[in-house]
Amino acid sequence: MKKELIIVFFAALATTLTVYWKIPVKGLIPFPGDLLVGRFYPFNSMQWEGYPLGVPYKEFINADVVRQLYPWRDLSISLMKHGELPVWNPFAFSGSPLLANLQSAPFYPLNLLYWLTDHHSAWIIGVILQPVLALLFMWLLMRELKVSKAAAALASLAFAFSGYMVIWWELNTVGHAALWLPFILWAIERLLTSGRKIYAVAVFFACLSSLLAGHLQTAGYVLLLSVGFAVFRLLTSGKPSRRGPLMITLSMSLLAAFFVSLVQIKPGLDLLSYTPRGTQSDEEIFSYFILPPRQLMTFFAHDFFGNPATKNFWGVDYGEFMGYFGVTALFFALGAVAQVRDKSRMVKFFAGTGALALLFALPTPLPHFIRMLDIPVFSTSAPSRILFLVQSCAAILAGFGLDYWLKKPKTFAVFPAALILFVYAVIGGTAIYFARSSDNVTSTNWGVTLRNLVIPTTIIGFLFFLTFLRTEMGKRGMRSLKIRKNFFEQTKLLSSNWEKVSMILVTVVAIVEYSYFANKFQTFSEARFFFPQSPPFSFLEQQSQEVPYRFFGDYTSSVMSNAWIPYEIYGVEGYDSLYLRRYGELLAASRDGNIPENIPRSDANLIANQDDFRRRRLQDLLGVRYILDKNDDPHGDWEPDPHTFPPDRYQLRWQDGKFKAYENTSSLARAYLVGEYEVIHDDQAILDRLFSPDFDPKVRLILEEAINEQIFPADGSVSFLSYTPNRVMLAVETPTPQLLFLSDAYYPDWQATIDGREAKILRADYAFRAVVVPPGNHEVAFDYLLKYF
């Protein structure tokens, strides 16, 4: 078995290299660096050698890699390397939870890679490991389920190269959460058949790894199927006397994994109530991501609606609605389901589970029922992602189907063929009807669809032909055409080697099919595009070393959200599916002064109007000291623009060719003393007052509760002793009691102390922090403290 696993590992690596061959051959990396430098400021405004017209990029679907997932992982690991817990991100949203956003995944076991090599290399290795481990783990499971090596190979390919996996590989979270599924099922099966406790440990480790991988929705599906499989196998295998002890052992493993994972999950669940999740906007998004019936055609043709990588996609959402797991695998999966007389309990289980999962993805009452239950994560995330379970079950069924095909070609060729043709006809007819009846379908779009049907149709035709050849009727037909003598006797296709040849042909067709799909979609870029240096970011890095001043990119200098995090630059905007709702409301109110009924689900942005009073008020309050600008046609080394940036508010402080940075001279300090306040309880009234021209945030704060201490305005001073993600230390001198204001986002897990004594943090100016400081010289500390630690 060990020798077989070694061979399988290298075979999995070789198969993976059919997609990632550009790494050793061309020196490219599986990272959307082309998108980063080709589309987003400031990189897209730089000159890149070899690209005089700018760097072309493949598609936008993996943008979350550069604006979320890598920046968060990089920050999390960096904090841990410095002995800090990765709990707070001070660089976006004026501060936001980091561990609690669930996708930073700081405790994922395979993050060991980041401790063994640099972060860039570790990220790339993590991407490559996903198909390798998925192939290996599914092989283990299928061999344990007693299928042939060829069947195990097909199931492994169908799982590792399914649409759900391939599309999300480069995110380095979804695939890692998913790949542990077959390993868990294998460990459960081994535990139930051998009774050895070591497999209970394996169940614990794999479940924990999935939960910590950074995509809780996928991990939830993994656990659901794992629990269902465990119950199914407990009821159908082994002696009844052993079921009780084994059930206890399995339950302890699963529960232990869940409770240990709470170190990452519980902060996220606590954060949910402070985010826009659950709003009307969120409900609309949930409904939007219910799988449209026409998308069922992607089970047969992954590019039925085109492909964003080739710029001809005319569908709704390529990534979220992808049903594909291989045409070859679909053929054999349907064949397994169609074996009415010979169906095993295992086939029934996975067929039933896959069918039920599909109903939860389609516009049936089931996804709305999940929404109504208000289950954390599941009720607020895209319901179409349950296609992961559909594809996983189908991959396993494909393995069983191939074994049926190899052992009983005569049985396989009759009813399954009719079923397969019927299913294809229904899916194809439905998709074509919706496509032809849609107003946005042009002749060009229809041409894309027809071209993309050629390959899957050819594969199906080849498999039907291969199936026909393996029947007696096929053999007689070939003899009657005298092909056997001229061809089959020479190649021995009808001899004892026929089964091996069939297995090889099916495997080769599957590998070619999956390689084509993955190569078409995956993006590669030059290593120099992995978060490179840029003049504006270099300037901002220097300015924020002593005082954590923030920046803002305006108009053509607007910076993609979170792209500044790897450079440890402080920004006011951000992009995160779990961000603080109240902060988002404040920034959204810069548009018209009102709390919007629906704020963006993942984005917090200031209005893009430099002249707007509310925008300027928030800009000053947030401590935005530097405004980026650019002039694509500079005529000198120092060119202030007084029209766009009036000198009474802005002074040009830096210019490097086309790039500029203005200092916002009216920006307030990041922390300062205030001797006056007023109490307002109503949220809209707070914003009305905050945006009032006669309100001066420099001398007065808005609180939401009265304080016992009397405060008086007086001269004082505040200076930063240190500013780290989890701790802010300030030296404060004041002759009278005053309020100390810090323009960092308010969140309940922050605690304050004055000279080591606890002080209450007040929510001030709608979304920030303040504490009452007594007269004298003091050290004030703000610490982010999770009670779980």
C-alpha atoms as one frame of an Amber mdcrd trajectory, in Angstrom:
protein
   0.000   0.000   0.000   2.843   2.405   0.826   4.453   1.767  -2.556   1.117
   2.369  -4.253   0.643   5.671  -2.405   4.100   6.861  -3.411   3.320   6.071
  -7.038  -0.074   7.771  -6.754   1.491  10.866  -5.169   3.922  11.314  -8.041
   1.169  10.539 -10.538  -0.968  13.228  -8.870   1.933  15.658  -9.046   2.491
  14.846 -12.722  -1.220  15.304 -13.456  -1.213  18.631 -11.634   1.743  19.733
 -13.750  -0.399  19.349 -16.869  -1.983  22.555 -15.569   0.954  24.125 -13.740
   3.665  23.296 -16.293   4.211  27.010 -16.808   5.881  27.207 -13.390   8.976
  25.090 -14.224   8.960  25.770 -17.978   8.237  29.505 -18.168   8.910  30.615
 -14.604   5.350  31.915 -14.210   3.316  31.670 -11.014  -0.370  30.778 -10.412
  -1.273  34.198  -9.067  -3.389  36.960 -10.666  -0.487  39.387 -10.684  -1.372
  40.356 -14.241  -4.736  41.547 -12.946  -3.077  43.428 -10.079  -0.644  45.395
 -12.236  -2.752  45.540 -15.386  -5.967  46.897 -13.906  -5.362  48.538 -10.530
  -3.687  51.773  -9.482  -0.859  52.535  -8.897   0.578  49.505 -10.693  -1.398
  50.015 -13.905   0.092  53.507 -14.207   3.668  52.229 -14.087   5.833  51.259
 -17.041   6.525  47.530 -17.177   9.346  46.256 -19.346   7.983  44.264 -22.250
   4.494  45.786 -21.999   4.529  49.239 -23.626   0.716  49.299 -23.827   0.127
  47.962 -20.321  -0.035  44.469 -18.863  -2.955  42.416 -20.247  -4.888  40.359
 -17.742  -6.973  37.231 -18.120 -10.101  37.722 -16.021 -11.487  39.379 -12.875
 -12.912  36.364 -11.051  -9.782  35.844  -8.931  -9.544  39.484  -7.852 -10.282
  38.407  -4.274  -6.804  36.874  -4.157  -5.145  40.279  -4.397  -7.729  42.353
  -2.541  -8.551  39.953   0.297  -7.048  36.540   0.746  -3.326  37.001   0.269
  -3.193  40.348   2.134  -5.031  38.840   5.118  -2.961  35.641   5.192   0.270
  37.589   4.842  -0.692  39.932   7.680  -1.871  37.090   9.932   1.292  35.031
   9.568   3.489  38.119   9.948   1.778  38.983  13.224   2.246  35.467  14.571
   5.908  35.520  13.594   6.240  38.644  15.745   4.568  36.928  18.679   1.183
  38.627  18.269  -2.219  37.066  17.801  -3.698  37.867  14.367  -6.889  39.382
  15.725  -7.046  42.951  14.353  -6.282  44.547  10.998  -5.459  48.251  11.451
  -4.810  48.892   7.756  -8.353  48.797   6.292 -11.762  50.185   7.358  -9.900
  52.354   9.919  -9.386  49.059  11.731 -11.371  45.825  11.491 -11.390  42.293
  12.955  -8.887  40.002  11.252  -9.183  36.582  12.877 -12.967  36.945  13.021
 -13.368  37.455   9.273 -12.878  33.650   8.993 -10.968  33.850   5.690  -7.604
  34.922   7.087  -7.166  31.287   8.231  -4.149  31.916  10.492  -4.339  28.553
  12.284  -4.683  26.285   9.236  -2.139  23.456   9.724  -0.647  23.743   6.232
   0.326  27.319   7.058   3.486  25.643   8.306   4.708  26.413   4.791   4.853
  30.119   5.679   7.281  29.332   8.479   9.516  27.251   6.216   9.825  29.655
   3.293   8.905  33.191   2.261   5.236  34.120   2.058   5.165  34.423  -1.726
   6.564  30.917  -2.232   4.341  29.454   0.485   1.257  30.890  -1.210   2.216
  29.360  -4.561   2.976  25.959  -3.006  -0.397  26.095  -1.257  -2.135  26.577
  -4.608  -0.344  23.609  -6.179  -0.963  21.328  -3.194  -4.742  21.519  -3.580
  -5.129  19.267  -6.648  -2.281  17.018  -5.501  -3.826  16.322  -2.090  -7.348
  16.125  -3.489  -6.233  13.464  -5.977  -4.371  11.520  -3.307  -7.169  11.634
  -0.733  -9.892  10.599  -3.169  -7.688   7.720  -4.329  -7.421   6.537  -0.718
 -11.186   6.640  -0.298 -12.053   4.880  -3.533  -9.546   2.097  -2.985 -10.963
   1.640   0.499 -14.400   1.327  -1.103 -12.992  -1.564  -3.152 -13.119  -0.097
  -6.633 -10.505  -0.737  -9.301  -7.465   1.463  -9.793  -8.932   2.879 -12.987
 -12.172   3.751 -11.193 -10.225   5.325  -8.330  -8.241   7.371 -10.839 -11.379
   8.675 -12.562 -13.061   9.569  -9.262  -9.895  11.328  -8.091  -9.663  13.348
 -11.283 -13.357  14.249 -11.175 -13.062  15.480  -7.589  -9.744  17.332  -7.818
 -10.557  18.961 -11.181 -14.245  19.642 -10.621 -15.506  23.109 -11.420 -15.803
  24.013  -7.748 -12.156  23.166  -7.127 -10.560  24.568 -10.287 -12.356  27.895
 -10.144 -11.360  28.543  -6.527  -7.849  27.013  -6.485  -6.068  30.359  -6.543
  -8.042  31.640  -3.566  -6.124  29.143  -1.413  -9.052  28.745   0.986 -12.035
  27.057  -0.669 -10.020  24.216  -2.169  -8.188  23.589   1.089 -11.470  23.371
   2.989 -12.836  20.971   0.360  -9.910  18.631  -0.223 -10.193  17.053   3.244
 -13.611  15.531   2.466 -12.412  12.238   0.909  -9.737  11.896   3.587 -12.384
  12.182   6.312 -14.613   9.623   4.597 -11.615   7.296   4.204 -10.705   7.656
   7.875 -14.319   6.984   8.914 -14.439   3.868   6.745 -11.112   2.638   8.120
 -12.231   3.279  11.687 -15.446   1.335  11.202 -13.764  -1.620   9.501 -10.642
  -1.866  11.659 -11.726  -0.278  14.928  -8.266   1.304  15.335  -8.355   4.590
  17.248  -5.629   6.118  15.099  -8.277   6.704  12.443 -10.372   8.638  14.946
  -7.365  10.936  15.327  -7.229  11.222  11.535 -10.926  12.208  11.471 -10.250
  14.848  14.123  -7.240  16.315  12.314  -8.904  16.395   8.885 -12.148  17.938
  10.186 -10.189  20.535  12.127  -8.074  21.344   9.067 -11.165  21.835   6.930
 -12.761  24.117   9.527  -9.601  26.221   9.831  -8.869  26.428   6.090 -10.630
  29.758   5.624 -13.982  28.941   4.018 -16.503  27.955   6.639 -19.375  27.327
   4.217 -17.390  24.671   2.340 -16.156  23.187   5.612 -19.765  23.016   6.777
 -20.684  20.996   3.700 -17.705  18.726   4.349 -18.908  18.061   7.893 -22.507
  17.519   6.788 -21.534  14.830   4.301 -19.049  13.318   6.752 -21.653  13.010
   9.500 -24.187  11.602   7.047 -21.663   9.072   5.771 -20.713   8.071   9.320
 -24.347   7.461  10.276 -24.950   5.547   7.045 -21.941   3.287   7.565 -22.721
   2.717  11.235 -26.168   1.468  10.251 -25.057  -0.684   7.328 -21.700  -2.155
   8.307 -20.133  -4.090  11.124 -21.596  -5.950  14.036 -24.447  -4.249  15.913
 -22.537  -4.738  19.171 -19.703  -2.522  17.883 -21.898   0.320  16.712 -22.260
   1.973  20.101 -18.535   2.266  20.918 -17.672   3.306  17.369 -20.415   5.928
  17.352 -19.061   7.372  20.599 -15.514   7.426  19.215 -16.584   9.120  15.996
 -18.753  11.632  17.819 -15.876  12.554  20.105 -13.568  13.091  17.113 -16.052
  15.305  15.295 -17.005  17.284  18.393 -13.377  17.730  19.414 -12.560  19.143
  15.977 -15.504  21.527  16.186 -14.691  22.782  19.683 -10.999  23.289  18.919
 -11.924  25.185  15.745 -13.978  27.617  17.823 -10.748  29.471  18.517 -11.196
  30.834  14.974 -14.909  30.354  14.354 -16.373  31.822  17.567 -14.938  35.328
  16.987 -16.440  35.175  13.501 -19.855  34.182  14.803 -19.678  37.035  17.319
 -18.770  39.453  14.541 -21.767  38.486  12.377 -24.225  40.614  14.354 -22.051
  43.712  13.757 -21.866  43.257   9.963 -24.259  43.974   7.062 -25.080  40.255
   6.885 -28.808  39.708   7.301 -29.837  43.018   5.713 -32.187  43.350   2.763
 -29.175  43.665   0.491 -27.886  40.380   1.835 -31.251  38.705   1.219 -31.271
  39.907  -2.382 -27.790  38.514  -2.916 -28.825  35.168  -1.416 -31.745  34.919
  -3.841 -29.542  35.970  -6.745 -27.204  33.017  -6.135 -29.882  30.328  -6.288
 -28.908  28.155  -9.260 -30.946  29.016 -12.404 -32.149  25.820 -14.150 -30.445
  26.799 -17.397 -27.091  26.573 -15.597 -27.555  22.801 -15.428 -26.069  22.777
 -18.908 -22.683  23.550 -17.343 -22.693  19.990 -16.018 -22.257  18.967 -19.643
 -20.380  21.941 -21.125 -18.415  24.111 -18.711 -18.255  26.931 -21.233 -21.805
  26.718 -22.530 -22.137  30.447 -21.759 -18.555  31.257 -22.703 -15.573  31.843
 -20.454 -14.397  35.045 -18.725 -10.804  34.037 -19.436 -11.420  34.334 -23.181
 -13.592  37.462 -22.795 -16.661  35.842 -24.367 -18.695  34.996 -21.265 -22.334
  36.012 -21.654 -23.866  34.145 -18.714 -24.724  35.280 -15.206 -21.931  34.148
 -12.883 -19.252  31.787 -14.137 -17.782  30.833 -10.772 -20.797  30.470  -8.514
 -22.981  28.573 -11.009 -20.436  26.103 -12.378 -21.782  22.545 -12.247 -19.031
  20.875 -14.267 -17.121  17.884 -12.898 -16.153  16.308 -16.210 -18.115  14.951
 -19.149 -16.373  11.592 -18.793 -17.253  11.460 -15.094 -20.837  12.541 -15.808
 -21.213   9.679 -18.298 -20.111   7.064 -15.767 -21.882   8.691 -12.790 -25.214
   8.509 -14.607 -24.328   4.970 -15.599 -23.835   4.044 -11.945 -27.182   5.564
 -10.984 -28.877   3.693 -13.819 -27.795   0.258 -12.594 -31.191  -0.439 -11.055
 -30.708  -4.134 -10.417 -27.107  -3.986  -9.319 -27.042  -0.841  -7.200 -25.065
  -1.098  -3.976 -26.004   0.745  -0.829 -22.974   2.965  -1.340 -24.208   4.055
  -4.758 -27.666   4.727  -3.347 -26.205   6.855  -0.559 -24.089   9.086  -2.777
 -26.748   9.292  -5.490 -29.388  10.300  -2.957 -27.096  12.782  -1.227 -26.053
  14.382  -4.507 -29.653  14.659  -5.718 -30.768  16.216  -2.428 -27.895  18.701
  -2.516 -28.881  19.711  -6.050 -32.416  20.473  -4.848 -30.944  22.840  -2.253
 -29.117  24.699  -5.033 -32.045  25.012  -7.461 -35.033  27.408  -7.129 -37.048
  25.064  -4.922 -38.471  25.846  -1.460 -35.374  24.256   0.133 -32.858  27.133
  -0.189 -35.502  29.575   1.040 -36.104  27.254   3.982 -32.395  27.464   4.846
 -32.598  31.243   4.583 -35.604  31.290   6.904 -33.794  29.203   9.534 -31.180
  31.969   9.860 -28.292  29.538  10.234 -24.980  31.405  10.539 -22.959  31.286
   7.306 -25.378  28.977   5.432 -28.312  31.403   5.497 -26.223  34.354   4.323
 -23.942  32.747   1.735 -24.495  31.745  -1.885 -26.741  28.638  -1.865 -25.306
  27.542  -5.224 -22.056  26.575  -3.492 -23.706  23.374  -2.328 -22.826  22.247
  -5.853 -19.603  21.179  -4.151 -21.507  18.283  -2.582 -23.196  17.467  -5.885
 -19.850  17.308  -7.659 -18.167  15.339  -4.865 -20.902  12.710  -4.783 -20.914
  12.537  -8.574 -17.146  12.013  -8.644 -17.507   9.005  -6.341 -20.398   7.687
  -8.424 -18.243   8.008 -11.537 -15.764   5.599  -9.985 -18.479   3.037  -9.305
 -19.889   3.614 -12.778 -16.559   2.916 -14.458 -16.281  -0.360 -12.566 -19.758
  -1.331 -13.751 -18.725  -0.431 -17.285 -15.564  -2.540 -17.097 -17.217  -5.556
 -15.514 -20.651  -5.553 -17.160 -20.548  -3.739 -20.494 -23.644  -5.539 -21.723
 -25.765  -4.334 -18.781 -24.249  -0.862 -18.859 -24.973  -0.308 -22.525 -28.768
  -0.564 -22.545 -30.757   1.361 -19.923 -27.909   3.681 -18.797 -27.393   4.823
 -22.360 -31.063   5.711 -22.653 -30.971   7.532 -19.298 -27.851   9.461 -20.225
 -29.295  10.532 -23.557 -32.550  11.543 -21.874 -30.782  13.635 -19.220 -28.614
  15.328 -21.829 -31.659  16.037 -23.970 -33.581  17.583 -21.054 -30.641  19.677
 -19.852 -29.700  20.757 -23.343 -33.262  21.528 -24.359 -33.850  23.579 -21.199
 -30.641  25.539 -21.625 -31.238  26.178 -25.312 -34.816  27.311 -24.627 -33.726
  29.820 -21.994 -30.819  30.948 -24.128 -32.850  31.466 -27.302 -35.701  33.195
 -25.458 -33.391  35.626 -23.664 -33.135  39.151 -25.020 -29.383  39.365 -24.464
 -28.525  36.344 -26.619 -26.930  37.515 -29.840 -25.774  35.462 -32.776 -22.245
  35.922 -31.452 -23.212  34.484 -28.067 -25.002  31.601 -29.700 -21.926  30.938
 -31.818 -19.815  30.754 -28.653 -22.219  28.206 -27.217 -22.221  26.024 -30.319
 -18.420  26.000 -30.493 -18.154  25.070 -26.831 -20.501  22.123 -27.319 -18.136
  20.439 -29.774 -15.678  19.002 -27.241 -18.200  17.581 -24.722 -20.309  16.147
 -27.534 -17.227  14.511 -29.041 -16.280  12.991 -25.691 -19.764  11.601 -25.169
 -19.788  10.201 -28.685 -16.420   8.567 -28.120 -17.568   6.995 -24.830 -20.735
   5.661 -26.439 -18.672   4.230 -29.281 -16.243   2.661 -26.812 -19.175   1.197
 -24.912 -20.658  -0.181 -28.109 -17.356  -1.843 -29.028 -17.329  -3.682 -25.716
 -20.681  -5.360 -26.346 -21.188  -8.519 -28.354 -23.197  -6.530 -30.860 -20.287
  -4.173 -31.312 -17.831  -6.995 -31.746 -20.043  -8.673 -34.340 -20.458  -5.390
 -36.133 -16.734  -4.875 -36.331 -16.257  -8.433 -37.591 -18.884  -7.896 -40.278
 -16.966  -4.832 -41.421 -13.775  -6.932 -41.438 -12.172  -4.383 -39.149 -11.221
  -6.982 -36.596  -8.698  -8.677 -38.847  -7.127  -5.498 -40.096  -7.126  -3.564
 -36.854  -8.332  -5.248 -33.707  -6.208  -8.377 -34.059  -3.138  -6.237 -34.456
  -3.850  -4.051 -31.459  -5.476  -6.868 -29.499  -8.323  -4.589 -28.486 -10.674
  -7.559 -28.404  -8.168  -9.799 -26.673  -7.457 -10.153 -22.985  -5.864  -6.692
 -22.974  -9.125  -5.004 -23.952 -10.050  -4.067 -20.394  -6.653  -2.459 -19.772
  -6.831  -0.580 -23.049 -10.324   0.653 -22.155  -9.130   1.887 -18.769  -6.186
   3.681 -20.339  -8.354   5.321 -22.986 -10.900   6.545 -20.441  -8.183   7.862
 -18.121  -6.348   9.650 -20.924  -9.568  11.233 -22.201 -10.389  12.405 -18.662
  -6.923  13.874 -18.077  -6.993  15.732 -21.397 -10.501  16.999 -20.676  -9.646
  18.300 -17.205  -6.329  19.743 -18.305  -8.080  21.703 -21.056 -10.663  23.065
 -18.626  -8.141  24.074 -15.968  -5.571  25.529 -18.376  -8.215  27.652 -20.040
  -9.324  29.194 -16.770  -6.231  29.359 -14.547  -4.283  32.584 -14.571  -0.498
  32.856 -14.496   1.729  35.868 -14.201   5.359  36.808 -13.927   6.851  36.606
 -10.445   7.717  40.320 -10.544   3.971  41.085 -10.491   3.506  39.599  -7.011
   2.731  42.803  -5.045   5.629  44.816  -6.474   6.943  48.095  -5.143   5.505
  51.345  -6.495   6.440  55.022  -5.984   3.171  56.065  -4.237   3.214  53.139
  -1.820   6.899  53.662  -1.046   6.140  57.277  -0.138   3.185  56.312   2.063
   5.200  53.609   3.823   7.746  56.221   4.875   5.096  58.658   6.140   3.310
  56.140   8.376   6.340  54.857  10.252   6.033  57.270  13.198   2.381  58.362
  13.143  -0.293  56.086  11.609  -1.653  58.670   9.202  -4.148  57.418   6.653
  -4.347  58.000   2.919  -7.000  58.160   0.241  -6.763  57.663  -3.512  -9.026
  59.928  -5.506 -10.481  59.734  -9.005  -7.898  58.178 -11.357  -5.718  57.436
  -8.324  -8.316  55.301  -6.592  -6.569  52.291  -5.081  -8.198  48.870  -5.117
  -9.475  48.080  -1.616  -7.003  46.245   0.628  -4.193  46.241  -1.957  -2.182
  48.432   0.419  -2.305  45.944   3.328   0.861  43.985   2.363   2.718  47.305
   2.446   1.349  48.114   5.941  -0.230  51.363   4.809  -3.281  52.720   6.631
  -6.469  53.193   4.614 -10.052  54.195   5.385 -11.825  52.015   2.829 -11.922
  48.252   2.574 -13.433  45.119   1.115 -14.543  42.245   3.341 -17.673  40.124
   3.528 -17.542  40.581   7.315 -16.855  44.237   8.040 -18.309  46.534  10.688
 -21.753  47.659   9.565 -21.718  50.878  11.555 -18.481  52.016   9.946 -19.900
  51.149   6.532 -23.007  53.210   7.279 -20.858  56.197   8.201 -18.885  56.104
   4.961 -22.028  55.467   2.907 -23.643  58.515   4.537 -21.003  60.693   2.878
 -23.225  60.546  -0.218 -26.296  62.326   1.112 -25.948  62.410   4.893 -28.488
  59.647   5.480 -28.165  56.074   6.686 -28.920  54.034   3.565 -31.511  51.297
   3.750 -28.998  48.942   2.186 -25.274  49.368   2.474 -22.898  47.364   0.300
 -22.480  43.812   1.555 -18.686  43.843   1.345 -17.442  47.356   0.492 -17.030
  50.529   2.506 -16.183  53.558   0.375 -16.168  57.331   0.602 -18.027  59.315
  -2.008 -15.766  60.163  -4.955 -16.423  63.909  -4.817 -13.526  65.951  -3.516
 -15.704  69.071  -3.170 -18.447  67.466  -1.093 -18.591  68.847   2.461 -19.541
  65.530   4.037 -16.679  63.792   2.263 -14.251  66.431   3.550 -15.673  66.212
   7.063 -15.142  62.440   7.220 -11.769  62.714   5.534 -10.610  65.085   8.273
 -12.186  63.100  11.088 -10.591  59.845   9.903  -7.131  61.345   9.950  -6.614
  61.159   6.192  -3.374  63.107   5.857  -2.405  62.227   2.275  -4.446  62.279
  -0.945  -2.982  60.502  -3.961  -3.239  61.989  -7.428  -1.646  61.503 -10.822
  -1.084  63.380 -14.050  -0.555  61.045 -16.988   1.085  63.816 -18.989   3.441
  65.657 -16.601   5.407  68.651 -17.892   7.644  69.176 -14.888   8.923  67.740
 -11.622   6.608  69.806  -9.384   3.120  70.593 -10.655   0.517  71.521  -8.019
  -3.077  71.509  -9.250  -4.796  74.374  -7.381  -8.063  73.859  -9.229  -8.575
  70.272  -8.047  -6.667  70.690  -4.786  -7.228  74.224  -3.384  -4.092  75.392
  -1.539  -6.095  76.488   1.497  -6.725  72.792   2.219  -4.129  70.821   0.261
  -0.396  71.186  -0.237   1.613  69.147  -2.728   4.140  67.238  -0.625   5.566
  64.693  -3.051   5.795  64.074  -6.776   7.528  61.363  -8.771   6.799  61.815
 -12.453   3.071  61.306 -12.942   2.479  60.350  -9.295   1.602  62.950  -6.655
   0.628  63.086  -2.998  -1.105  66.085  -1.419  -1.186  66.778   2.292  -4.642
  67.427   3.698  -3.758  70.323   5.998  -7.168  70.300   7.706  -6.848  66.648
   8.702  -7.326  66.068  12.413  -4.774  64.216  14.481  -5.303  60.471  14.805
  -5.742  60.962  18.547  -6.545  64.201  20.362  -8.176  65.674  23.474 -11.676
  67.178  23.486 -13.250  69.174  26.290 -16.874  69.232  25.122 -19.450  66.643
  24.150 -23.135  66.163  23.529 -25.280  63.046  23.880 -27.451  61.874  20.968
 -29.126  58.466  20.936 -30.701  58.340  17.486 -28.341  57.174  14.748 -29.655
  59.464  12.025 -29.611  62.409  14.417 -25.946  61.655  15.152 -25.115  61.844
  11.460 -27.175  65.012  11.000 -25.201  66.669  13.759 -21.853  65.254  12.638
 -22.331  66.671   9.129 -23.691  69.997  10.355 -21.485  72.953   9.263 -21.659
  74.454  12.770 -20.325  71.268  14.406 -16.571  71.181  14.984 -15.307  67.622
  15.671 -12.000  69.063  16.837 -13.548  70.645  19.923 -16.654  68.519  20.533
 -17.596  64.845  20.382 -20.932  63.113  19.956 -21.497  60.363  22.510 -24.401
  57.954  22.820 -24.485  57.920  26.607 -23.842  60.430  29.358 -20.656  60.256
  31.415 -20.351  60.813  35.145 -17.207  62.924  34.995 -17.243  66.623  34.265
 -14.840  67.582  31.509 -13.379  70.963  30.632 -11.555  72.173  27.528  -7.909
  72.958  28.125  -4.582  72.776  26.389  -3.089  69.311  26.488  -1.021  66.958
  24.412  -1.281  63.463  22.986   1.555  61.489  21.424   1.871  57.922  20.202
   4.190  55.707  22.214   3.436  52.730  19.983   0.869  51.708  17.411   0.604
  48.004  16.654  -2.355  45.985  15.365  -3.476  44.780  18.787  -2.258  47.610
  21.022  -2.223  51.399  20.882  -0.141  53.194  23.533  -0.566  56.940  24.040
   1.118  59.475  26.292  -1.481  62.010  27.438  -0.966  65.251  29.332  -4.009
  67.309  30.376  -4.581  69.872  33.147  -8.307  69.047  33.311 -10.496  65.981
  32.766 -11.013  65.581  29.023 -12.132  63.053  26.445  -9.395  61.305  24.507
 -10.604  60.578  20.966  -9.015  57.881  18.784 -10.185  57.668  15.170 -10.031
  53.866  15.082 -13.192  51.849  14.511 -15.159  50.955  17.627 -15.556  47.252
  18.415 -16.531  45.699  21.775 -13.449  43.469  22.062 -11.218  46.496  22.571
 -10.388  47.391  26.171  -8.749  50.516  27.538  -6.550  51.147  30.548  -5.211
  54.370  32.018  -1.977  53.795  33.902  -2.923  50.137  34.116  -6.434  50.752
  35.468  -9.412  49.753  33.343 -11.300  52.558  31.609 -14.547  52.418  29.691
 -14.398  52.886  25.931 -17.210  55.097  24.667 -18.502  55.030  21.116 -17.919
  58.501  19.724 -18.878  60.245  16.484 -20.932  57.250  15.393 -18.167  54.673
  14.918 -15.007  55.560  16.857 -13.487  55.347  20.349 -13.113  57.729  23.239
 -12.179  57.475  26.924 -12.361  59.960  29.789  -8.863  60.908  30.950  -8.333
  62.528  34.383  -5.956  65.480  34.772  -2.238  64.764  34.845   0.272  62.778
  32.844  -0.921  59.315  31.860  -0.263  56.317  29.703  -3.430  55.250  27.932
  -3.525  51.823  26.304  -6.080  50.322  23.949  -5.765  46.535  23.770  -7.656
  44.083  21.593  -8.433  41.226  23.954 -10.411  38.171  22.902 -11.836  36.535
  25.982 -11.190  33.121  24.405  -7.456  33.727  24.797
